[in-house]
Amino acid sequence: MTNREELIQELEQAPDDIVQSVLDFFRRIKATRKTHPLAKFAGILSDVEAEELKRAIATECRQVDVNEW
């Protein structure tokens, strides 16, 4: 089941007040994504790519060589 299908299923079973809250949140997110300067980059990585990037950062970028200086 895709995230979209799961969300629709959850919304179909949710009470109206929760559906309204989710709708309000969704509208705020859409408005923010259109105007934020980094919005064009949102969602461009797959989950696998994001995990690889996080691993690379943790492995390579957080290393301090005290003898380098």
N, C-alpha and C positions, 0 to 999 in steps of 0.2 A: 504494500500500500504506500503510495506517495505521501509526502507531507501535506500536499494540497487535499488529497482525499481524506486523510486523517483529520485535518482541520475542519473540513466540511462535515464529516461525521460527528465530530465533537460539537460543532455549532448547532447541528440539527437536534442534538440531545440537550443542549444547554438552555437554561431559563432565559427569558427575554432581557433581563437586566444585564446578564453576563454577555449576551450577544451584543447589546448596545455598547458595553464597555470595550469589547473587542473591536467593534466597528469604529468607535471613537479613536482608539489606539492606532488602528490601521490607517485611518485618515491622517492622524498626526505624523506617523512614520512616512507616509507618502509625501506629505508636504515638506518634511525635512529632507528627504532624499533628493527631492528636486532642486533644492537650493544649496545644499551642503557641497563645498568644493571637492570633497572626496567621494561623493555619491556615485560618480561614474565608475568607481572601482569596486563598489559593493557587489558581492556575489560572483566575481570573475574567477575565483578559485574553486575547484571542487573540494570536497572534504579531504580527499587523499592528498591533493596538492597543498592544502592548508596545513595538514599534519606534517608533511615533508618539510615545509618551510619552517614550521615551529621547531621541528627537530634540528634542522640546520642552524637556526638561530641559537638554540640552546647549546648545541655542540661547538659551533665555531665562533660565535660572537661573544660568548661569556667567558672566554679563556683569557687569563692575564699571564703574560710571561714576565716575571719579575726581573729576569736577566736581560730583557730586551732593551732597557734603557741603560 
